[in-house]
Amino acid sequence: MAENDVDFGTNGEHALSPRSKDAPKPLHPEGTSRIQFRDMAAKKKRVTRSRSLSLSSTDSYSSGSYTESFSDDDGLTPRERLQENSKGCGEFCVKNINQAEFGRREIEIAEQEMPGLMALRKRAESEKPLSGAKITGCTHITAQAAVLIETLAALGATVRWCACNIYSTQNEVAAALAEAGFAIFAWKGESEEDFWWCIEQCICSNGFEANMILDDGGDATHLMFKKFPSIFKQIKGIVEESVTGVHRLYQLSKTGKLTIPAMNVNDSVTKTKFDTLYSCRESILDALKRTTDVMFAGKHVVVCGYGEVGKGCSAALKGLGAIVHVTEIDPICALQACMEGFRVVRLEEVIKYMDVIITCTGNKNVVTRQHLDRVKNGCIVCNMGHSNTEIDVASLRTPELTWERVRSQVDHIIWPDGKRIMLLAEGRLVNLSCSSVPSFVVSVTSTTQALALIELFNAPGGRYKQDVYLLPKKMDEYVASLHLPAFDAHLTELADSQARYLGLNKAGPFKPNYYR
Ligand SMILES: NC(=O)c1ccc[n+]([C@@H]2O[C@H](COP(=O)([O-])OP(=O)(O)OC[C@H]3O[C@@H](n4cnc5c(N)ncnc54)[C@H](O)[C@@H]3O)[C@@H](O)[C@H]2O)c1
């Protein structure tokens, strides 16, 4: 297989190629102005989503957004409209620039709950550690992401940004960023063609050529790797947030095709503990409450998988007085669950009595049709893991079962005998589909991403090779320290003698890299 034919993804859900003869062609022919190009694009037949969009690009995602409350129906898609902000700049493509004011308010609200990132902005603004960095950003475009984007710009970077998910963009936030002069290419409900076009606008366009990537899901990295190999080779570093994107980077590295250093933010302690454990601990309840109106005290819940996500879900439901059961394949995690007072069971042993089933394994077919045939009437079934195959939802789409959409993200599935189960978010990540992610948690992850970019961009030659790295522990500690003032938390300083006794530098790192 030629280098450019490498299938960057391995799970088939993500990969654009090699099968992808429909991979985006250069959509911006030389000498064609952007406006002209939009006109051309408008004439092209619009394609609907297909399986070549990654799972993470299509999982719906909600937030406290005004996005739905605007009427933009002049019948034109964003790419068909001429767009300009109030300063006459048209280097962006959003749903409706007139929503900018609302978006700005959303961003200001997010800033209040993102103390670490704001502190980093304040501290490093004068040094401009990202001066010269040209970043292609591909993340959810939310108010919290806007705080990151504006922080990176304040630290000296030039950025172009697109969405990593066709549903998750807060249109008013994209508008606010465009109004502030950022090259944003994103709107809620992009088609597949739009999705790849937007990414392409952020890789090289109008004199911009990226030298850094900040990715969530690996799609921007993938497109650059496949379509712009010469730019890809010049990149100083990739920062990747998602499990899937990181997995793809390791695959590339294993096959010797990763030609640049990459930072795995997904496995940094700041992400695994704060984003995964604490955030899921809160958002599982939010998602369940918003969708079901059910009281959880005294209910029987089974949590499949007792990793970080499972630990968060189990603790949250226990806190509400639910009786929590855990399934595990790993004896260590199983023992941890026992030590927390949870019953470790096999799913088939308890399935008949469960009121709620939550999958958090990252595995597939954990809850099968056979299981669901045995659950009791009214059982709530949902998934917190990455993939919508943890619950075998496909097996429920058979003629004898009736699906009834009872409210947004809630389906009743009715068996011939009248039994019904409540499936949330069609088995996709329930918290991302049905609740909002706390800004504070995003602040921790975003600060980590910003520091990873600074580190890769400024690292002396040779510090990072063509491989995937974890952020040095000292930086994890720095991220945490930036958030402590929000709690008026006062760290104890090591005395010189204590530092010598423990063999530590007084300024850290205080733990080895493997510490979690
Ligand atoms: N919803 C969210 O916001 C969110 C946040 C972070 C991660 N995730 C996703 O949640 C999933 C779990 O993440 P994690 O960080 O807890 O991973 P993890 O690896 O720490 O935990 C998963 C656990 O599931 C167990 N497991 C695997 N197969 C199983 C099976 N068949 N039955 C029972 N247990 C099984 C594993 O032993 C492991 O302990 C991943 O898919 C991850 O991408 C979701």
The ligand as an SDF file (V2000), in Angstrom:
LIG
                    3D

 44 48  0  0  0  0  0  0  0  0999 V2000
  -19.4110    9.6970   28.1070 N   0  0  0  0  0  0  0  0  0  0  0  0
  -18.3220   10.3980   28.2680 C   0  0  0  0  0  0  0  0  0  0  0  0
  -18.3360   11.6000   28.4910 O   0  0  0  0  0  0  0  0  0  0  0  0
  -17.0180    9.6970   28.2030 C   0  0  0  0  0  0  0  0  0  0  0  0
  -15.8690   10.2960   28.7430 C   0  0  0  0  0  0  0  0  0  0  0  0
  -14.6710    9.5950   28.6780 C   0  0  0  0  0  0  0  0  0  0  0  0
  -14.6350    8.3400   28.0940 C   0  0  0  0  0  0  0  0  0  0  0  0
  -15.7690    7.8090   27.5540 N   0  0  0  0  0  0  0  0  0  0  0  0
  -15.8100    6.4820   26.9410 C   0  0  0  0  0  0  0  0  0  0  0  0
  -16.2880    5.5620   27.9270 O   0  0  0  0  0  0  0  0  0  0  0  0
  -15.6790    4.2700   27.7350 C   0  0  0  0  0  0  0  0  0  0  0  0
  -14.9850    3.8480   29.0190 C   0  0  0  0  0  0  0  0  0  0  0  0
  -13.9770    4.7840   29.3070 O   0  0  0  0  0  0  0  0  0  0  0  0
  -13.0170    4.5640   30.5710 P   0  0  0  0  0  0  0  0  0  0  0  0
  -12.0590    5.7020   30.5630 O   0  0  0  0  0  0  0  0  0  0  0  0
  -13.8210    4.2870   31.7890 O   0  0  0  0  0  0  0  0  0  0  0  0
  -12.2750    3.2400   30.0900 O   0  0  0  0  0  0  0  0  0  0  0  0
  -11.6020    2.1260   31.0030 P   0  0  0  0  0  0  0  0  0  0  0  0
  -10.8140    1.2810   30.0920 O   0  0  0  0  0  0  0  0  0  0  0  0
  -10.9650    2.7670   32.1800 O   0  0  0  0  0  0  0  0  0  0  0  0
  -12.8770    1.3040   31.5570 O   0  0  0  0  0  0  0  0  0  0  0  0
  -13.6140    0.3830   30.8320 C   0  0  0  0  0  0  0  0  0  0  0  0
  -13.8320   -0.8310   31.7230 C   0  0  0  0  0  0  0  0  0  0  0  0
  -14.7190   -1.7230   31.0950 O   0  0  0  0  0  0  0  0  0  0  0  0
  -14.2960   -3.0410   31.3620 C   0  0  0  0  0  0  0  0  0  0  0  0
  -14.8860   -3.9190   30.3590 N   0  0  0  0  0  0  0  0  0  0  0  0
  -14.5100   -4.1320   29.0610 C   0  0  0  0  0  0  0  0  0  0  0  0
  -15.3340   -5.0020   28.4680 N   0  0  0  0  0  0  0  0  0  0  0  0
  -16.2690   -5.3430   29.3820 C   0  0  0  0  0  0  0  0  0  0  0  0
  -17.3960   -6.1950   29.3760 C   0  0  0  0  0  0  0  0  0  0  0  0
  -17.7320   -6.8940   28.2800 N   0  0  0  0  0  0  0  0  0  0  0  0
  -18.1430   -6.2900   30.4980 N   0  0  0  0  0  0  0  0  0  0  0  0
  -17.8220   -5.6130   31.6120 C   0  0  0  0  0  0  0  0  0  0  0  0
  -16.7410   -4.7830   31.6980 N   0  0  0  0  0  0  0  0  0  0  0  0
  -15.9840   -4.6540   30.5910 C   0  0  0  0  0  0  0  0  0  0  0  0
  -12.7840   -2.9580   31.3190 C   0  0  0  0  0  0  0  0  0  0  0  0
  -12.1760   -3.9890   32.0530 O   0  0  0  0  0  0  0  0  0  0  0  0
  -12.5330   -1.5900   31.9610 C   0  0  0  0  0  0  0  0  0  0  0  0
  -12.2950   -1.6850   33.3530 O   0  0  0  0  0  0  0  0  0  0  0  0
  -14.7330    4.4460   26.5580 C   0  0  0  0  0  0  0  0  0  0  0  0
  -15.3880    4.0330   25.4000 O   0  0  0  0  0  0  0  0  0  0  0  0
  -14.4830    5.9410   26.5050 C   0  0  0  0  0  0  0  0  0  0  0  0
  -14.1770    6.3730   25.2020 O   0  0  0  0  0  0  0  0  0  0  0  0
  -16.9520    8.4480   27.6280 C   0  0  0  0  0  0  0  0  0  0  0  0
  1  2  1  0
  2  3  2  0
  2  4  1  0
  4  5  1  0
  4 44  2  0
  5  6  2  0
  6  7  1  0
  7  8  2  0
  8  9  1  0
  8 44  1  0
  9 10  1  0
  9 42  1  0
 10 11  1  0
 11 12  1  0
 11 40  1  0
 12 13  1  0
 13 14  1  0
 14 15  2  0
 14 16  1  0
 14 17  1  0
 17 18  1  0
 18 19  2  0
 18 20  1  0
 18 21  1  0
 21 22  1  0
 22 23  1  0
 23 24  1  0
 23 38  1  0
 24 25  1  0
 25 26  1  0
 25 36  1  0
 26 27  1  0
 26 35  1  0
 27 28  2  0
 28 29  1  0
 29 30  1  0
 29 35  2  0
 30 31  1  0
 30 32  2  0
 32 33  1  0
 33 34  2  0
 34 35  1  0
 36 37  1  0
 36 38  1  0
 38 39  1  0
 40 41  1  0
 40 42  1  0
 42 43  1  0
M  CHG  2   8   1  16  -1
M  END
$$$$
